[in-house]
Amino acid sequence: MKISRGQVITAILCLIPFGLMVFNYARNNLTANPIQAATLQTGHTAINLLVLSLACTPIRNIFGLNSFLLIRKVLGLFAFFYAALHFLIFIVFDFEFNLFWILDEIRLKPFIQIGLAALILLIPLSVTSIPRIQRKMGRTWETLHKLVYFVALLVIFHYLLATKGDISRPILYAGITLFLLLLRIFPFNKLNFTQKSSIFLSIDSFLSHKGLK
Amino acid sequence: MNNPISESEITPEALYLSRRRFMRNALSLSAASLLAGSCSSTPKSVLPTATVDATPPALSKFQDEFGNSVTSYENIISYTNYYEFSGDKSRPTELAKDLITYPWSVQVDGYVNNPQSFSIDQIRSSFEQEERIFRMRCVEGWSMVIPWIGFPLSRILDIVEPTSEAKYVRFETMLDPEQMPGQKSGAFPWPYIEGLRLDEARHDLAILATGLYGKNLTPQNGAPIRLVIPWKYGFKSIKSIVKISLVSEMPVSLWMALSPNEYGFYANVNPNVPHPRWTQASEQRIGQGGRIDTLMFNGYEDAVAGLYEGMDLSINF
C-alpha cells in the first residue's frame, strides 16, 4: 500500500493536537483540570477533522484535486481516533470504569447518547477504509460511506448540546457542515474551476506523489 | 502543589491587620447600627491566634471540617469561570490582570431603610474579615476547597435594614465591556445578575469574600468583592459586585435568563437533580485526582436544609 505525500503531511498535522496535549499534560500544563481540558480538546479536534474530511470531496470536484480523496481517508481515520480518545477519557479517566456512574450518565444524558451513536457509526466506516476491504466492497463502499453525512449531523448536535453558554461556535460548525453537504447536491456539484488555473495541477501532483511504501 | 505564599510572611501581617481593623472599628465608628453590625457576633474562625513568633502557617487550618485538604493557591487562581473575560478557564487570569479594582464601591439599595454606598476600604475596615474554608462545587462537575477571607453578608444587611417588602437580594457585577472583553459578546444578557432569598442571604454560611489564602482576591477570582454561597453551585457566587439590591420579586439571574431549563433560581448542590450536561451525582476535586460523590447541599445539609423545608427541590432546582 503506497501512501501519498499529501497523506503523510495530513497525518503529521493530525498528530499535532495529540502531541501538544500529551506534552502539556507531561509538563503539568493542561489546566488545573486536565480531564476536562483533554475531553474538550479531543472533542474539538475530532469535530474539526470530521468537517475537514467532508470538505475533501467538494475540493476534488471543484478544483480537480484528486489527491484530496486520499487525504480524506486520513482525516476521517484521525477524526475517529480523536472521537475514540474523547470517549476513552470519559470512560477511563473521568468516570474511572465505574459502570454504575457511566451507565447513569448515558441513561440520563441525550447528548452522550447522540455522541456515542456517532462514534459507533464511525467504526464500520473506519474498518472499511482498509484498501483491500474497500476494493472488495465496490459500489457498496460508497453507499456505506454516505453514513458520514448522518454522523456529521449527530456530531454537530452533540457539540451544540454539550456547549455551555455561548453556542455561536456549534452554530458556525452547523453552517459549515450544511454548506459542505449542499455542495454535493445539484447544481452545486457541477461547479468546476479546474481549467482556470494550472496551479491546481501542480498542487495535485505534489500531493499525489507516492514516494513512500 | 506549591503554595506560592511564603508561610512566614502572611499570617503575622494578616493578624496585625485584623487587629488594627478591629481597633479602628471600635474607635472610629459612630453609628450605633454599624457597631452592632460589626461587633455583635463573634467570628467563626478568626485569623490565627497561635503565637506569632513561631513560624505560623499561612492559614489557620489546611482542611475543611471533613478533613478535605484545601486546593492549592495556584490552582484556585489559574482555573476560573469568568465569562466577562472568557469562556476558557485559563484565560481570565491573563485577561483580567489589569482590571481596576480600586477605588471600588458597592451600592446597597432597594427596600432598605438606609440605602448607602460602601467603598471597598470601608468594607475592609468596617467588617471583621474572617477566614472561612468552604467547598466550592461548580455546576460543571468539578470542585475546590477554598480558604476565603470575608464576612457574613448579613452584617451588611443589618446596616442597611431591609424593610418588610424586601423578599430577595439581587446582586450585580460591574458592567464595563472596555475592561471586560467578554461583555462585548451578545451571547449573554449582561450584566451578570444573581439572587438569593432574603433568609438564604442572612444565613451565616453566606459570605462576601474579599480575599483568599490570606491575600486580597485576584481579579479572576472576583476582586475586589464577591459572593460565596458554599451550598449552591459556583455560578451563584457572583464576582466583582457593584450593586446589591433588596427587592420584592425573585431576581432572574443571567444563567436563568439564558437557559431556564438548565439553571434554576436556587441552584442548590443536589446529587439527585440531574443536569442535562454534567453529572451532579459525583465530582472531580481539582488537584486531587479521582472522582468523589457529591454531597447534598455540598455537605452543608445540616446547616441549610431547614431553609428549604417542604419544598420540592427537583422543581425548585
Chai-1 contact restraints between the chains, C-beta under 6 A:
chainA,res_idxA,chainB,res_idxB,connection_type,confidence,min_distance_angstrom,max_distance_angstrom,comment,restraint_id
A,T31,B,Y79,contact,1.0,0.0,6.0,A-B,restraint_1
A,T31,B,K89,contact,1.0,0.0,6.0,A-B,restraint_2
A,T31,B,S90,contact,1.0,0.0,6.0,A-B,restraint_3
A,A32,B,N75,contact,1.0,0.0,6.0,A-B,restraint_4
A,A32,B,S78,contact,1.0,0.0,6.0,A-B,restraint_5
A,A32,B,Y79,contact,1.0,0.0,6.0,A-B,restraint_6
A,A32,B,I286,contact,1.0,0.0,6.0,A-B,restraint_7
A,N33,B,W142,contact,1.0,0.0,6.0,A-B,restraint_8
A,N33,B,I286,contact,1.0,0.0,6.0,A-B,restraint_9
A,E96,B,R291,contact,1.0,0.0,6.0,A-B,restraint_10
A,E105,B,T279,contact,1.0,0.0,6.0,A-B,restraint_11
A,L108,B,P274,contact,1.0,0.0,6.0,A-B,restraint_12
A,D166,B,G87,contact,1.0,0.0,6.0,A-B,restraint_13
A,D166,B,A187,contact,1.0,0.0,6.0,A-B,restraint_14
